[in-house]
Amino acid sequence: MDAMNVMDERKSRKHPMRALAVSLLSALLLAGCSSSALLLPPPPSADTDATTGPTADAAAGDGYFVNSGDLLEITVFGEADLSRTVRVGEDGAFTYPLLGKIRAGGLTPRQLEMNVIGCLREYLVEPEVTVFIKEYSKISVLGQVKKPGSYELRGRMTVTQAIALAGGFTEIAYWNGTRVVRTVGGKEEVIKVPVGEILSDGSRLHDIELKPNDIIVVPESLI
């Protein structure tokens, strides 16, 4: 056994946990790149305040989790051919040169940067990657609200938060008739959301979290 191997063996014995951590990290990076879609656990669900809109912290930096429909600007320093703008698909992934399909949904921009960097190390020496959210996915609020229209889905947002963002109900709105129109697998679903009951009794059980491309419809009261 030569001197270099003896030194490596002594280091491993002296710091067994460090050696194990390095080995595990290497294995994870190789497995992620070879599977064509590097996947991390989804972010833990968190209760959101139904009385407030999305915060700035949730919309920027490591507080924001990438959604399907987001437009990402990926820049690789010094590699113009690898720098491009991509749209995250309904499956939460996008196709990227050399690496194939990359999973982005449920990751923060920083996590996605690290994943792409790890995979590009097979082709580049010390790649530098930045991920910027150029365009957020959107939801629509229609009907009897004061400012109907499309709104960016920046972070987690519930129905009541979206209505507040749209200026609140008009005087003739039927609060409990609010519904969410959602397309899943090419099929349209309608979800009833009794906003009047949610606000009166303080229950958030029916104040659902919105998904990209959801359409909130507030009908007119018949009374």
C-alpha positions as CSV (number, residue, x, y, z in Angstrom):
1,M,0.0,0.0,0.0
2,D,1.6,3.3,-1.1
3,A,1.8,6.4,1.1
4,M,-1.3,8.2,-0.5
5,N,-3.6,5.2,0.2
6,V,-2.3,5.0,3.7
7,M,-3.2,8.7,4.3
8,D,-6.6,8.2,2.7
9,E,-7.3,5.2,4.9
10,R,-6.2,7.1,8.0
11,K,-8.5,10.1,7.1
12,S,-11.5,7.8,6.6
13,R,-10.9,6.1,10.0
14,K,-10.5,9.5,11.7
15,H,-13.6,11.0,10.1
16,P,-15.9,8.0,9.3
17,M,-19.1,10.1,9.2
18,R,-17.5,12.6,6.8
19,A,-16.4,9.9,4.5
20,L,-19.9,8.3,4.6
21,A,-21.6,11.7,3.9
22,V,-19.3,12.3,0.9
23,S,-20.0,8.8,-0.5
24,L,-23.8,9.3,-0.1
25,L,-23.7,12.7,-1.8
26,S,-21.8,11.3,-4.8
27,A,-24.2,8.4,-5.1
28,L,-27.2,10.7,-5.0
29,L,-25.8,13.0,-7.7
30,L,-24.9,10.1,-10.0
31,A,-28.3,8.5,-9.5
32,G,-30.2,11.8,-10.2
33,C,-28.4,12.5,-13.4
34,S,-28.7,9.0,-14.8
35,S,-32.5,8.9,-14.1
36,S,-33.0,12.0,-16.4
37,A,-35.2,13.8,-13.8
38,L,-33.5,14.7,-10.6
39,L,-36.2,14.6,-7.9
40,L,-36.2,15.9,-4.4
41,P,-39.0,15.5,-1.8
42,P,-41.9,18.0,-2.2
43,P,-42.0,20.9,0.3
44,P,-43.9,20.2,3.5
45,S,-47.5,21.6,3.4
46,A,-48.0,24.6,5.5
47,D,-51.1,26.4,6.8
48,T,-51.5,29.8,5.1
49,D,-53.2,32.8,6.6
50,A,-56.6,33.2,4.8
51,T,-56.7,36.9,5.7
52,T,-53.6,37.9,3.9
53,G,-52.1,37.5,0.4
54,P,-48.9,35.9,-0.6
55,T,-45.9,37.5,1.1
56,A,-42.8,38.8,-0.6
57,D,-40.7,36.1,1.1
58,A,-42.9,33.4,-0.5
59,A,-42.5,34.9,-3.9
60,A,-38.7,35.2,-4.0
61,G,-35.5,33.3,-3.2
62,D,-35.7,30.0,-1.3
63,G,-39.2,30.7,-0.1
64,Y,-40.7,30.1,-3.6
65,F,-41.3,26.7,-5.0
66,V,-41.4,26.3,-8.8
67,N,-44.8,25.6,-10.3
68,S,-45.9,24.0,-13.5
69,G,-46.4,26.8,-16.0
70,D,-43.5,28.9,-14.7
71,L,-41.1,30.3,-17.3
72,L,-37.5,29.8,-16.1
73,E,-34.4,31.6,-17.4
74,I,-31.5,29.3,-16.9
75,T,-28.0,30.8,-17.4
76,V,-24.8,28.8,-17.5
77,F,-21.8,31.2,-17.2
78,G,-19.6,31.0,-20.3
79,E,-21.9,28.5,-22.0
80,A,-24.3,30.3,-24.3
81,D,-25.5,27.1,-25.9
82,L,-26.7,25.8,-22.5
83,S,-28.3,29.1,-21.4
84,R,-32.0,29.2,-22.3
85,T,-35.5,30.0,-21.3
86,V,-37.8,27.0,-20.6
87,R,-41.4,26.5,-19.6
88,V,-42.2,24.0,-16.8
89,G,-44.7,21.5,-18.1
90,E,-47.8,20.1,-16.4
91,D,-45.7,17.2,-15.1
92,G,-43.5,19.7,-13.3
93,A,-40.5,19.1,-15.5
94,F,-38.7,20.5,-18.6
95,T,-36.3,19.3,-21.2
96,Y,-32.7,20.5,-21.1
97,P,-29.7,19.9,-23.4
98,L,-27.4,17.1,-22.4
99,L,-29.4,16.2,-19.3
100,G,-32.8,15.3,-20.8
101,K,-35.9,15.8,-18.6
102,I,-35.3,17.8,-15.4
103,R,-37.8,17.9,-12.5
104,A,-38.4,21.5,-11.3
105,G,-41.9,21.4,-9.7
106,G,-41.7,21.6,-5.9
107,L,-38.1,22.8,-5.8
108,T,-36.8,26.3,-4.9
109,P,-34.8,28.0,-7.6
110,R,-31.7,27.4,-5.5
111,Q,-32.4,23.7,-5.3
112,L,-32.9,23.5,-9.0
113,E,-29.6,25.4,-9.6
114,M,-27.7,22.9,-7.4
115,N,-29.3,19.9,-9.3
116,V,-28.4,21.3,-12.7
117,I,-24.8,22.1,-11.5
118,G,-24.4,18.5,-10.1
119,C,-25.5,17.0,-13.4
120,L,-23.5,19.4,-15.6
121,R,-20.3,18.4,-13.8
122,E,-20.2,15.3,-16.0
123,Y,-19.6,17.7,-18.9
124,L,-18.1,20.9,-17.5
125,V,-15.5,21.9,-15.0
126,E,-17.1,23.8,-12.1
127,P,-20.2,25.0,-13.9
128,E,-21.9,28.2,-12.7
129,V,-25.7,28.1,-13.0
130,T,-28.4,30.6,-12.1
131,V,-32.2,30.1,-12.3
132,F,-34.5,33.1,-12.5
133,I,-38.3,33.0,-12.6
134,K,-39.0,35.1,-15.7
135,E,-42.7,34.6,-15.6
136,Y,-44.9,33.0,-12.9
137,S,-47.8,30.7,-13.6
138,K,-51.2,32.4,-13.4
139,I,-54.7,32.0,-12.0
140,S,-57.8,33.9,-13.0
141,V,-60.5,35.5,-10.8
142,L,-63.7,36.2,-12.7
143,G,-67.3,37.4,-12.0
144,Q,-68.4,39.5,-9.1
145,V,-65.1,40.8,-7.8
146,K,-63.9,44.4,-8.0
147,K,-60.8,43.7,-10.1
148,P,-61.4,40.6,-12.2
149,G,-58.5,39.4,-14.3
150,S,-55.4,37.2,-14.3
151,Y,-52.9,37.2,-11.4
152,E,-49.5,35.6,-10.9
153,L,-49.4,32.6,-8.6
154,R,-46.4,33.6,-6.5
155,G,-46.1,31.0,-3.8
156,R,-49.0,29.3,-2.0
157,M,-52.4,31.0,-2.4
158,T,-55.9,30.1,-1.3
159,V,-59.2,31.1,-2.8
160,T,-59.9,33.8,-0.2
161,Q,-56.4,35.2,-0.7
162,A,-57.0,35.4,-4.5
163,I,-60.3,37.1,-4.0
164,A,-58.7,39.7,-1.7
165,L,-56.0,40.2,-4.4
166,A,-58.8,40.9,-6.9
167,G,-60.2,43.7,-4.6
168,G,-62.8,41.6,-2.8
169,F,-66.4,40.9,-3.7
170,T,-68.8,43.3,-5.3
171,E,-72.1,44.2,-3.5
172,I,-74.1,41.8,-5.6
173,A,-71.7,38.8,-5.3
174,Y,-73.0,35.4,-4.1
175,W,-70.1,34.5,-1.7
176,N,-71.1,30.9,-1.1
177,G,-71.6,30.3,-4.8
178,T,-67.8,30.7,-5.4
179,R,-66.3,27.9,-7.4
180,V,-62.9,26.9,-8.8
181,V,-62.7,25.5,-12.3
182,R,-59.6,23.3,-12.6
183,T,-58.3,21.2,-15.5
184,V,-56.8,17.9,-14.5
185,G,-55.5,15.5,-17.2
186,G,-57.5,17.3,-19.8
187,K,-60.7,17.1,-17.9
188,E,-62.5,20.0,-16.3
189,E,-63.4,19.8,-12.6
190,V,-65.6,22.3,-10.7
191,I,-64.9,22.7,-7.0
192,K,-67.4,24.6,-4.8
193,V,-65.9,26.9,-2.2
194,P,-68.4,28.4,0.3
195,V,-66.4,31.6,1.0
196,G,-69.1,33.1,3.1
197,E,-69.1,30.2,5.5
198,I,-65.3,30.1,5.6
199,L,-65.1,33.8,6.6
200,S,-68.0,33.6,9.0
201,D,-66.9,30.6,11.1
202,G,-63.2,30.9,10.5
203,S,-62.8,27.4,9.1
204,R,-60.1,26.9,6.5
205,L,-61.0,23.4,5.6
206,H,-62.7,24.4,2.4
207,D,-60.4,27.3,1.6
208,I,-58.4,25.3,-1.0
209,E,-54.9,26.0,-2.2
210,L,-54.9,27.1,-5.8
211,K,-53.0,25.5,-8.6
212,P,-51.6,27.0,-11.9
213,N,-54.3,27.9,-14.4
214,D,-57.2,27.6,-11.9
215,I,-60.2,29.9,-12.6
216,I,-62.2,31.3,-9.7
217,V,-65.7,32.2,-10.7
218,V,-67.9,34.3,-8.4
219,P,-71.6,34.4,-9.5
220,E,-74.1,37.1,-8.9
221,S,-76.6,36.8,-6.0
222,L,-80.1,36.1,-7.1
223,I,-81.6,38.0,-4.1
